[in-house]
């Protein structure tokens, strides 16, 4: 029985497995749309009642799927604490939290229903490649974030040094300068905070040059990692096909 369930739930190469995957994908997308419709003002009572019934139905299906995945897992604890296991839990947990406790603060957990969107990763090969790519470039991304944090701090210090006397209300401290540093390094430049001194403008020029490089680095990392992820995925598929033959 476990093996049949495993083939249905985990193996999407069979017609039954594909139907199961498509059904879950449809429910995920439909539940996200229902969540968005629920936020519309002045919904009719009938619409609100239908949305609630549909939410209960979706939660029941997702809960059953979650429990079945624990049942068929060779190592249940490993699945529960895995990326997919946590996402599957987050997809249903907000519903039970808001029903178990009648506290206004806990109603905020309903927003975590949006995590259902991440469940789509399991059922889409392209999204799976992104997941593999994220694991491949994990160390590089951490290093990139550390370097970006250092540049952001140094940029905040630099603009504070140049602009504090000229604009004491805007650049009153390094912490107040952080917003300008972030939007400038990311090349967004909202224009709400900007330098007016010559030194500040020259400094900003160099910061923008660095910012262009900072923006392009993640694109290169992602492109390289996705290409590698595609190779890994194709190797896995070839291995599975050879084992079946």
MODELLER restraints for C-alpha pairs under 7 A, 6 or more apart:
rsr = mdl.restraints
at = mdl.atoms
rsr.add(forms.Gaussian(group=physical.xy_distance, feature=features.Distance(at['CA:2:A'], at['CA:72:A']), mean=5.66, stdev=0.5))
rsr.add(forms.Gaussian(group=physical.xy_distance, feature=features.Distance(at['CA:6:A'], at['CA:72:A']), mean=5.96, stdev=0.5))
rsr.add(forms.Gaussian(group=physical.xy_distance, feature=features.Distance(at['CA:7:A'], at['CA:17:A']), mean=6.81, stdev=0.5))
rsr.add(forms.Gaussian(group=physical.xy_distance, feature=features.Distance(at['CA:8:A'], at['CA:16:A']), mean=6.03, stdev=0.5))
rsr.add(forms.Gaussian(group=physical.xy_distance, feature=features.Distance(at['CA:8:A'], at['CA:17:A']), mean=4.62, stdev=0.5))
rsr.add(forms.Gaussian(group=physical.xy_distance, feature=features.Distance(at['CA:8:A'], at['CA:20:A']), mean=6.97, stdev=0.5))
rsr.add(forms.Gaussian(group=physical.xy_distance, feature=features.Distance(at['CA:9:A'], at['CA:17:A']), mean=6.10, stdev=0.5))
rsr.add(forms.Gaussian(group=physical.xy_distance, feature=features.Distance(at['CA:9:A'], at['CA:20:A']), mean=6.85, stdev=0.5))
rsr.add(forms.Gaussian(group=physical.xy_distance, feature=features.Distance(at['CA:11:A'], at['CA:17:A']), mean=5.60, stdev=0.5))
rsr.add(forms.Gaussian(group=physical.xy_distance, feature=features.Distance(at['CA:12:A'], at['CA:18:A']), mean=4.79, stdev=0.5))
rsr.add(forms.Gaussian(group=physical.xy_distance, feature=features.Distance(at['CA:12:A'], at['CA:21:A']), mean=6.87, stdev=0.5))
rsr.add(forms.Gaussian(group=physical.xy_distance, feature=features.Distance(at['CA:21:A'], at['CA:123:A']), mean=5.95, stdev=0.5))
rsr.add(forms.Gaussian(group=physical.xy_distance, feature=features.Distance(at['CA:25:A'], at['CA:120:A']), mean=6.24, stdev=0.5))
rsr.add(forms.Gaussian(group=physical.xy_distance, feature=features.Distance(at['CA:27:A'], at['CA:58:A']), mean=6.65, stdev=0.5))
rsr.add(forms.Gaussian(group=physical.xy_distance, feature=features.Distance(at['CA:28:A'], at['CA:116:A']), mean=6.19, stdev=0.5))
rsr.add(forms.Gaussian(group=physical.xy_distance, feature=features.Distance(at['CA:28:A'], at['CA:117:A']), mean=6.68, stdev=0.5))
rsr.add(forms.Gaussian(group=physical.xy_distance, feature=features.Distance(at['CA:31:A'], at['CA:55:A']), mean=6.80, stdev=0.5))
rsr.add(forms.Gaussian(group=physical.xy_distance, feature=features.Distance(at['CA:31:A'], at['CA:58:A']), mean=6.93, stdev=0.5))
rsr.add(forms.Gaussian(group=physical.xy_distance, feature=features.Distance(at['CA:32:A'], at['CA:114:A']), mean=6.76, stdev=0.5))
rsr.add(forms.Gaussian(group=physical.xy_distance, feature=features.Distance(at['CA:34:A'], at['CA:51:A']), mean=6.38, stdev=0.5))
rsr.add(forms.Gaussian(group=physical.xy_distance, feature=features.Distance(at['CA:59:A'], at['CA:92:A']), mean=5.83, stdev=0.5))
rsr.add(forms.Gaussian(group=physical.xy_distance, feature=features.Distance(at['CA:62:A'], at['CA:92:A']), mean=6.77, stdev=0.5))
rsr.add(forms.Gaussian(group=physical.xy_distance, feature=features.Distance(at['CA:63:A'], at['CA:92:A']), mean=6.52, stdev=0.5))
rsr.add(forms.Gaussian(group=physical.xy_distance, feature=features.Distance(at['CA:66:A'], at['CA:88:A']), mean=6.34, stdev=0.5))
rsr.add(forms.Gaussian(group=physical.xy_distance, feature=features.Distance(at['CA:70:A'], at['CA:76:A']), mean=5.13, stdev=0.5))
rsr.add(forms.Gaussian(group=physical.xy_distance, feature=features.Distance(at['CA:70:A'], at['CA:79:A']), mean=6.90, stdev=0.5))
rsr.add(forms.Gaussian(group=physical.xy_distance, feature=features.Distance(at['CA:73:A'], at['CA:79:A']), mean=6.80, stdev=0.5))
rsr.add(forms.Gaussian(group=physical.xy_distance, feature=features.Distance(at['CA:79:A'], at['CA:85:A']), mean=5.35, stdev=0.5))
rsr.add(forms.Gaussian(group=physical.xy_distance, feature=features.Distance(at['CA:80:A'], at['CA:86:A']), mean=6.37, stdev=0.5))
rsr.add(forms.Gaussian(group=physical.xy_distance, feature=features.Distance(at['CA:87:A'], at['CA:115:A']), mean=6.64, stdev=0.5))
rsr.add(forms.Gaussian(group=physical.xy_distance, feature=features.Distance(at['CA:87:A'], at['CA:118:A']), mean=6.75, stdev=0.5))
rsr.add(forms.Gaussian(group=physical.xy_distance, feature=features.Distance(at['CA:87:A'], at['CA:119:A']), mean=6.41, stdev=0.5))
rsr.add(forms.Gaussian(group=physical.xy_distance, feature=features.Distance(at['CA:88:A'], at['CA:119:A']), mean=6.61, stdev=0.5))
rsr.add(forms.Gaussian(group=physical.xy_distance, feature=features.Distance(at['CA:90:A'], at['CA:112:A']), mean=6.84, stdev=0.5))
rsr.add(forms.Gaussian(group=physical.xy_distance, feature=features.Distance(at['CA:90:A'], at['CA:115:A']), mean=6.39, stdev=0.5))
rsr.add(forms.Gaussian(group=physical.xy_distance, feature=features.Distance(at['CA:91:A'], at['CA:113:A']), mean=5.63, stdev=0.5))
rsr.add(forms.Gaussian(group=physical.xy_distance, feature=features.Distance(at['CA:91:A'], at['CA:115:A']), mean=5.78, stdev=0.5))
rsr.add(forms.Gaussian(group=physical.xy_distance, feature=features.Distance(at['CA:91:A'], at['CA:116:A']), mean=4.88, stdev=0.5))
rsr.add(forms.Gaussian(group=physical.xy_distance, feature=features.Distance(at['CA:94:A'], at['CA:109:A']), mean=5.23, stdev=0.5))
rsr.add(forms.Gaussian(group=physical.xy_distance, feature=features.Distance(at['CA:94:A'], at['CA:110:A']), mean=5.19, stdev=0.5))
rsr.add(forms.Gaussian(group=physical.xy_distance, feature=features.Distance(at['CA:94:A'], at['CA:112:A']), mean=6.37, stdev=0.5))
rsr.add(forms.Gaussian(group=physical.xy_distance, feature=features.Distance(at['CA:94:A'], at['CA:113:A']), mean=6.56, stdev=0.5))
rsr.add(forms.Gaussian(group=physical.xy_distance, feature=features.Distance(at['CA:95:A'], at['CA:110:A']), mean=6.74, stdev=0.5))
rsr.add(forms.Gaussian(group=physical.xy_distance, feature=features.Distance(at['CA:98:A'], at['CA:106:A']), mean=6.09, stdev=0.5))
rsr.add(forms.Gaussian(group=physical.xy_distance, feature=features.Distance(at['CA:98:A'], at['CA:107:A']), mean=5.48, stdev=0.5))
rsr.add(forms.Gaussian(group=physical.xy_distance, feature=features.Distance(at['CA:121:A'], at['CA:127:A']), mean=4.82, stdev=0.5))
rsr.add(forms.Gaussian(group=physical.xy_distance, feature=features.Distance(at['CA:121:A'], at['CA:128:A']), mean=5.60, stdev=0.5))
rsr.add(forms.Gaussian(group=physical.xy_distance, feature=features.Distance(at['CA:122:A'], at['CA:128:A']), mean=6.39, stdev=0.5))
rsr.add(forms.Gaussian(group=physical.xy_distance, feature=features.Distance(at['CA:129:A'], at['CA:226:A']), mean=6.33, stdev=0.5))
rsr.add(forms.Gaussian(group=physical.xy_distance, feature=features.Distance(at['CA:129:A'], at['CA:229:A']), mean=5.38, stdev=0.5))
rsr.add(forms.Gaussian(group=physical.xy_distance, feature=features.Distance(at['CA:129:A'], at['CA:230:A']), mean=6.22, stdev=0.5))
rsr.add(forms.Gaussian(group=physical.xy_distance, feature=features.Distance(at['CA:130:A'], at['CA:226:A']), mean=6.37, stdev=0.5))
rsr.add(forms.Gaussian(group=physical.xy_distance, feature=features.Distance(at['CA:132:A'], at['CA:229:A']), mean=5.63, stdev=0.5))
rsr.add(forms.Gaussian(group=physical.xy_distance, feature=features.Distance(at['CA:133:A'], at['CA:225:A']), mean=4.75, stdev=0.5))
rsr.add(forms.Gaussian(group=physical.xy_distance, feature=features.Distance(at['CA:133:A'], at['CA:226:A']), mean=5.15, stdev=0.5))
rsr.add(forms.Gaussian(group=physical.xy_distance, feature=features.Distance(at['CA:133:A'], at['CA:229:A']), mean=5.39, stdev=0.5))
rsr.add(forms.Gaussian(group=physical.xy_distance, feature=features.Distance(at['CA:136:A'], at['CA:225:A']), mean=6.27, stdev=0.5))
rsr.add(forms.Gaussian(group=physical.xy_distance, feature=features.Distance(at['CA:137:A'], at['CA:221:A']), mean=6.99, stdev=0.5))
rsr.add(forms.Gaussian(group=physical.xy_distance, feature=features.Distance(at['CA:137:A'], at['CA:225:A']), mean=6.32, stdev=0.5))
rsr.add(forms.Gaussian(group=physical.xy_distance, feature=features.Distance(at['CA:152:A'], at['CA:181:A']), mean=5.80, stdev=0.5))
rsr.add(forms.Gaussian(group=physical.xy_distance, feature=features.Distance(at['CA:152:A'], at['CA:182:A']), mean=6.40, stdev=0.5))
rsr.add(forms.Gaussian(group=physical.xy_distance, feature=features.Distance(at['CA:155:A'], at['CA:181:A']), mean=5.70, stdev=0.5))
rsr.add(forms.Gaussian(group=physical.xy_distance, feature=features.Distance(at['CA:156:A'], at['CA:174:A']), mean=5.52, stdev=0.5))
rsr.add(forms.Gaussian(group=physical.xy_distance, feature=features.Distance(at['CA:156:A'], at['CA:177:A']), mean=5.08, stdev=0.5))
rsr.add(forms.Gaussian(group=physical.xy_distance, feature=features.Distance(at['CA:156:A'], at['CA:178:A']), mean=5.28, stdev=0.5))
rsr.add(forms.Gaussian(group=physical.xy_distance, feature=features.Distance(at['CA:156:A'], at['CA:181:A']), mean=5.46, stdev=0.5))
rsr.add(forms.Gaussian(group=physical.xy_distance, feature=features.Distance(at['CA:157:A'], at['CA:174:A']), mean=5.67, stdev=0.5))
rsr.add(forms.Gaussian(group=physical.xy_distance, feature=features.Distance(at['CA:159:A'], at['CA:177:A']), mean=6.99, stdev=0.5))
rsr.add(forms.Gaussian(group=physical.xy_distance, feature=features.Distance(at['CA:159:A'], at['CA:200:A']), mean=6.16, stdev=0.5))
rsr.add(forms.Gaussian(group=physical.xy_distance, feature=features.Distance(at['CA:160:A'], at['CA:171:A']), mean=5.78, stdev=0.5))
rsr.add(forms.Gaussian(group=physical.xy_distance, feature=features.Distance(at['CA:160:A'], at['CA:173:A']), mean=6.56, stdev=0.5))
rsr.add(forms.Gaussian(group=physical.xy_distance, feature=features.Distance(at['CA:160:A'], at['CA:174:A']), mean=5.93, stdev=0.5))
rsr.add(forms.Gaussian(group=physical.xy_distance, feature=features.Distance(at['CA:160:A'], at['CA:177:A']), mean=6.28, stdev=0.5))
rsr.add(forms.Gaussian(group=physical.xy_distance, feature=features.Distance(at['CA:162:A'], at['CA:199:A']), mean=6.02, stdev=0.5))
rsr.add(forms.Gaussian(group=physical.xy_distance, feature=features.Distance(at['CA:162:A'], at['CA:200:A']), mean=5.17, stdev=0.5))
rsr.add(forms.Gaussian(group=physical.xy_distance, feature=features.Distance(at['CA:163:A'], at['CA:171:A']), mean=6.39, stdev=0.5))
rsr.add(forms.Gaussian(group=physical.xy_distance, feature=features.Distance(at['CA:163:A'], at['CA:195:A']), mean=6.46, stdev=0.5))
rsr.add(forms.Gaussian(group=physical.xy_distance, feature=features.Distance(at['CA:163:A'], at['CA:197:A']), mean=6.66, stdev=0.5))
rsr.add(forms.Gaussian(group=physical.xy_distance, feature=features.Distance(at['CA:163:A'], at['CA:200:A']), mean=6.25, stdev=0.5))
rsr.add(forms.Gaussian(group=physical.xy_distance, feature=features.Distance(at['CA:164:A'], at['CA:171:A']), mean=5.14, stdev=0.5))
rsr.add(forms.Gaussian(group=physical.xy_distance, feature=features.Distance(at['CA:164:A'], at['CA:172:A']), mean=5.99, stdev=0.5))
rsr.add(forms.Gaussian(group=physical.xy_distance, feature=features.Distance(at['CA:171:A'], at['CA:177:A']), mean=5.38, stdev=0.5))
rsr.add(forms.Gaussian(group=physical.xy_distance, feature=features.Distance(at['CA:180:A'], at['CA:193:A']), mean=6.22, stdev=0.5))
rsr.add(forms.Gaussian(group=physical.xy_distance, feature=features.Distance(at['CA:183:A'], at['CA:189:A']), mean=5.23, stdev=0.5))
rsr.add(forms.Gaussian(group=physical.xy_distance, feature=features.Distance(at['CA:184:A'], at['CA:208:A']), mean=6.39, stdev=0.5))
rsr.add(forms.Gaussian(group=physical.xy_distance, feature=features.Distance(at['CA:185:A'], at['CA:207:A']), mean=6.37, stdev=0.5))
rsr.add(forms.Gaussian(group=physical.xy_distance, feature=features.Distance(at['CA:185:A'], at['CA:208:A']), mean=6.08, stdev=0.5))
rsr.add(forms.Gaussian(group=physical.xy_distance, feature=features.Distance(at['CA:185:A'], at['CA:211:A']), mean=4.13, stdev=0.5))
rsr.add(forms.Gaussian(group=physical.xy_distance, feature=features.Distance(at['CA:186:A'], at['CA:211:A']), mean=5.62, stdev=0.5))
rsr.add(forms.Gaussian(group=physical.xy_distance, feature=features.Distance(at['CA:186:A'], at['CA:215:A']), mean=6.29, stdev=0.5))
rsr.add(forms.Gaussian(group=physical.xy_distance, feature=features.Distance(at['CA:187:A'], at['CA:208:A']), mean=6.50, stdev=0.5))
rsr.add(forms.Gaussian(group=physical.xy_distance, feature=features.Distance(at['CA:187:A'], at['CA:211:A']), mean=6.06, stdev=0.5))
rsr.add(forms.Gaussian(group=physical.xy_distance, feature=features.Distance(at['CA:187:A'], at['CA:212:A']), mean=6.80, stdev=0.5))
rsr.add(forms.Gaussian(group=physical.xy_distance, feature=features.Distance(at['CA:195:A'], at['CA:201:A']), mean=5.83, stdev=0.5))
